[in-house]
Amino acid sequence: MIALPERVTLSEARATLERLEPLLAAADEPVIDASALHELDSAAVAVLLDCQRQAHARGRTLRVTGAPPKLSQLAELYGVAPLLGL
């Protein structure tokens, strides 16, 4: 399981992706745990979409667990909740 940090906003998006990339590459069945995520904006949705893109490029399916309500709401707002399984 790959844990997201407590904060993923535009300021942290690039660093978060850089930290997640090798973890995603090493995971046979990538699962991202978003339960620690408390401060977020639309960049968190973008990070998850990129993680999903990376997983699919390797022929894997990404799962997201523990999504806080705000993350689910933003994903719904942008019409990508089904893509992220939220």
WOWO-V353014 format. One record per residue. N is the residue number from 0. RES is the residue in three letters. SS is DSSP state (H for helix, E for strand, L for the rest). Layout:
n:N res:RES ss:SS
n:N res:RES ss:SS
This chain:
n:0 res:MET ss:L
n:1 res:ILE ss:E
n:2 res:ALA ss:E
n:3 res:LEU ss:L
n:4 res:PRO ss:L
n:5 res:GLU ss:L
n:6 res:ARG ss:E
n:7 res:VAL ss:E
n:8 res:THR ss:L
n:9 res:LEU ss:L
n:10 res:SER ss:L
n:11 res:GLU ss:L
n:12 res:ALA ss:H
n:13 res:ARG ss:H
n:14 res:ALA ss:H
n:15 res:THR ss:H
n:16 res:LEU ss:H
n:17 res:GLU ss:H
n:18 res:ARG ss:H
n:19 res:LEU ss:H
n:20 res:GLU ss:H
n:21 res:PRO ss:H
n:22 res:LEU ss:H
n:23 res:LEU ss:H
n:24 res:ALA ss:H
n:25 res:ALA ss:H
n:26 res:ALA ss:L
n:27 res:ASP ss:L
n:28 res:GLU ss:L
n:29 res:PRO ss:L
n:30 res:VAL ss:E
n:31 res:ILE ss:E
n:32 res:ASP ss:E
n:33 res:ALA ss:L
n:34 res:SER ss:L
n:35 res:ALA ss:L
n:36 res:LEU ss:L
n:37 res:HIS ss:L
n:38 res:GLU ss:E
n:39 res:LEU ss:E
n:40 res:ASP ss:L
n:41 res:SER ss:H
n:42 res:ALA ss:H
n:43 res:ALA ss:H
n:44 res:VAL ss:H
n:45 res:ALA ss:H
n:46 res:VAL ss:H
n:47 res:LEU ss:H
n:48 res:LEU ss:H
n:49 res:ASP ss:H
n:50 res:CYS ss:H
n:51 res:GLN ss:H
n:52 res:ARG ss:H
n:53 res:GLN ss:H
n:54 res:ALA ss:H
n:55 res:HIS ss:H
n:56 res:ALA ss:H
n:57 res:ARG ss:L
n:58 res:GLY ss:L
n:59 res:ARG ss:L
n:60 res:THR ss:L
n:61 res:LEU ss:L
n:62 res:ARG ss:E
n:63 res:VAL ss:E
n:64 res:THR ss:E
n:65 res:GLY ss:L
n:66 res:ALA ss:L
n:67 res:PRO ss:L
n:68 res:PRO ss:H
n:69 res:LYS ss:H
n:70 res:LEU ss:H
n:71 res:SER ss:H
n:72 res:GLN ss:H
n:73 res:LEU ss:H
n:74 res:ALA ss:H
n:75 res:GLU ss:H
n:76 res:LEU ss:H
n:77 res:TYR ss:L
n:78 res:GLY ss:L
n:79 res:VAL ss:L
n:80 res:ALA ss:H
n:81 res:PRO ss:H
n:82 res:LEU ss:H
n:83 res:LEU ss:H
n:84 res:GLY ss:L
n:85 res:LEU ss:L
